[in-house]
Amino acid sequence: MIKWKRTLRTASSERFIAVQDSDPSRPEVAAVDLHYLHDGTVSGTVVLLRGGGETWTEDRIPDLLASLDEEFLPDVDLARGNLLYTVVMGDVVGSYQAERDDDR
């Protein structure tokens, strides 16, 4: 079963991670960034993660998107045309962040 976890929230965007309970060693199976636009539309980028315990096929994607929509996006949906997704398949390469330069 896939569960959604919110990892970031700003005034105009959110990030979610989809986690799979069945494989504790590789629980993350997808990541979604949502952007709330001024006209009420929500635009999202979905990254389906390879090697995360899920085998993604095109017919499974609508159910994944619907589960996020039902849980977190009550005011928009694909059928009304005010929710748009771009879906890509990818691999996690790493996490990078700026390092402080304490010599200054």
N, C-alpha and C positions, 0 to 999 in steps of 0.2 A: 504494500500500500504506500502511495506517495503522500507525503505531508509537506506543506509549505511553511517556510520559516522566513520572516521578514528580517533582513540583515542591515537595511539602511532606509532611512526616510528623511526627505527634505520637504520643503513647502511645495515643490512641483515634481518630485520624483520619488520612486521607491525601488528597492532591489529585494528580490526574493530568491531563495534557494529551494529547490525541490529535493527532498531527501527520501530515500527508500529504506524502509524498516528492515527489509529482508537481508541486507548485506551490510552489517555494521562496519566492516573494514573499508567499504567504499560507498558511503551513503548518499553522496551528492550525485544527482542524475540530471539536473537542469538548473539553469540560472536565468532569471528574468529581470530586466530593467524596464520600468514603466515611467513614462513621462506624461504629465498632465498638462495639456495644452490649454491656451486661453479660451478656445471655442468650445470647451467641454469634452473634446476628444482625448482619448488616451492612446498613446503610441508605445508599443512595447517591442523589445528585442529579446528573443528567447534563444538561449544557447543550450542545445541538447548535448549532454556530455557523453562521449564515447568511453567505454570501459568503466562505467559507473554502476554496473549491476543491472542496467536496463538495455534491452535491444530495441532501439527506436525504429519503427516503421511509420510510413506516412499516415497510415490509417489510425495510429495511436495518438497522433498529435492533437486532433480536435478534442479528445477527452482530457488530455493534460491541460489544454488552454481553458476548457470549460470549468475544470476544477478550480483554477486560479480565479476565473471570472466570478464563479458562484461564491467563493469564500471572501474575496477582497474587493470586488468591483461591482457593487450593486447598481450603480447608476449608469453603467455603460455595458454594451455587449456587441458581439460581432454582427448579429442579425440587424441591429439598428444602424450599423455603420459608424458608430462613434468609438469603436475599439479596433485598433489595427495592430497586427503583429508581423514582425519579420522573424523567421525561424531559421537558425543555422545549426550545423552540427560541428562540434569542436572537441578539442582535447585541452585539459588544464595543463599549462606549461609551468606555471608558478605564480606566486604572489610577490609583487614588488612594491616597495614604498620608499619615499625619500628618507635619507639618513641625515641626522643632525650633524653639523660640522662644529664640534665643541672647541675648535682652535681659534675661533673668531672672538 
